[in-house]
Amino acid sequence: MEKKMRGLSALAFGFVILILSACHSEAMTCPEALLILLPCKPFVEGAGPDSPGLLCCLGVQKLTQEASTPETRRVVCQCVKNAAQEFHIDLGKAKQIPQLCHINDPIPIDPEVDCSTY
């Protein structure tokens, strides 16, 4: 039963991603960015699997694509930085996501990042 609920949750999140894609605006908001990264939370908190799931990778990829201007990248970077400071995350796991998901130039999930460089 738990696997079925997890599968339904993943499917529902996938639909949310699609809806957000269809409702694309010029600037991504902080809540949108955090919602997109939500599937990564179990991995970076160490409560989930040993690798980020497909929805996490798709979220990081989408976030990287959507935050295409320097201004948007800085805003999203600061948002993710603040969230990383609030939640107890495994920084080593967070830094593995780009490599494990095969994503170049992602927004870092790092409480120490200097967002002014983006």
C-alpha positions as CSV (number, residue, x, y, z in Angstrom):
1,M,0.0,0.0,0.0
2,E,2.9,2.4,0.9
3,K,4.5,1.8,-2.5
4,K,1.2,2.5,-4.3
5,M,0.8,5.8,-2.4
6,R,4.4,6.8,-3.1
7,G,3.8,6.1,-6.8
8,L,0.6,8.1,-6.8
9,S,2.5,11.0,-5.0
10,A,5.2,10.9,-7.7
11,L,2.6,10.9,-10.4
12,A,0.8,13.8,-8.9
13,F,4.0,15.7,-8.6
14,G,4.8,15.0,-12.2
15,F,1.5,16.6,-13.1
16,V,2.3,19.7,-11.0
17,I,5.6,20.0,-13.0
18,L,3.7,19.8,-16.2
19,I,1.1,22.4,-15.1
20,L,3.9,24.8,-14.0
21,S,5.6,24.3,-17.4
22,A,2.4,25.2,-19.2
23,C,1.8,28.3,-17.0
24,H,5.3,29.6,-17.5
25,S,5.9,33.2,-16.7
26,E,9.0,35.3,-17.3
27,A,10.3,35.1,-13.8
28,M,10.3,32.1,-11.6
29,T,9.2,32.6,-8.0
30,C,10.8,31.2,-4.9
31,P,7.8,28.9,-4.1
32,E,7.8,27.6,-7.7
33,A,11.5,26.8,-7.4
34,L,11.1,25.0,-4.1
35,L,8.1,23.0,-5.3
36,I,10.2,21.9,-8.3
37,L,13.0,20.7,-6.0
38,L,10.7,19.0,-3.5
39,P,11.4,15.5,-4.8
40,C,15.1,16.0,-3.9
41,K,14.3,16.6,-0.2
42,P,14.4,12.9,0.9
43,F,17.7,12.4,-0.9
44,V,19.5,15.6,0.5
45,E,18.1,14.9,4.0
46,G,19.5,11.4,3.9
47,A,16.0,9.9,4.5
48,G,15.6,8.5,1.0
49,P,17.4,6.4,-1.5
50,D,21.1,6.4,-2.2
51,S,20.6,8.4,-5.4
52,P,18.2,11.2,-6.4
53,G,15.1,9.9,-8.1
54,L,13.9,10.7,-11.6
55,L,11.6,13.4,-10.4
56,C,14.4,15.1,-8.5
57,C,16.6,15.0,-11.6
58,L,13.8,16.3,-13.8
59,G,13.2,19.1,-11.3
60,V,16.8,20.2,-11.1
61,Q,17.0,20.1,-14.9
62,K,13.8,22.2,-15.2
63,L,15.0,24.7,-12.7
64,T,18.3,25.0,-14.6
65,Q,16.4,25.6,-17.8
66,E,13.8,28.0,-16.4
67,A,16.4,30.1,-14.5
68,S,17.9,31.2,-17.8
69,T,18.7,34.9,-17.1
70,P,21.4,36.1,-14.7
71,E,18.7,37.9,-12.6
72,T,16.5,34.9,-12.3
73,R,19.4,32.6,-11.5
74,R,20.5,34.9,-8.7
75,V,16.9,35.1,-7.3
76,V,16.5,31.3,-7.5
77,C,20.0,30.7,-6.1
78,Q,19.2,32.9,-3.1
79,C,15.9,31.1,-2.6
80,V,17.5,27.7,-2.7
81,K,20.4,28.9,-0.4
82,N,17.9,30.1,2.2
83,A,16.0,26.8,2.0
84,A,19.2,24.9,2.4
85,Q,20.0,26.9,5.5
86,E,16.6,26.2,7.0
87,F,16.5,22.4,6.4
88,H,19.1,19.9,7.7
89,I,20.7,18.7,4.5
90,D,23.6,16.5,3.7
91,L,25.7,18.9,1.7
92,G,27.7,16.1,0.2
93,K,24.6,14.5,-1.2
94,A,23.3,17.9,-2.5
95,K,26.6,18.5,-4.3
96,Q,26.3,15.0,-6.0
97,I,22.9,15.8,-7.6
98,P,24.3,17.5,-10.8
99,Q,26.7,14.6,-11.5
100,L,24.2,11.9,-10.7
101,C,21.5,13.6,-12.7
102,H,23.9,14.5,-15.6
103,I,23.1,18.3,-15.4
104,N,25.5,21.0,-16.4
105,D,25.6,24.4,-14.7
106,P,22.8,23.8,-12.2
107,I,21.6,26.2,-9.4
108,P,23.6,24.9,-6.4
109,I,21.8,23.5,-3.4
110,D,24.3,24.9,-0.9
111,P,23.8,27.1,2.2
112,E,27.2,28.7,1.6
113,V,27.1,29.6,-2.1
114,D,27.7,33.2,-3.2
115,C,24.6,33.9,-5.3
116,S,26.0,37.2,-6.6
117,T,28.2,35.2,-9.0
118,Y,25.2,33.9,-10.9
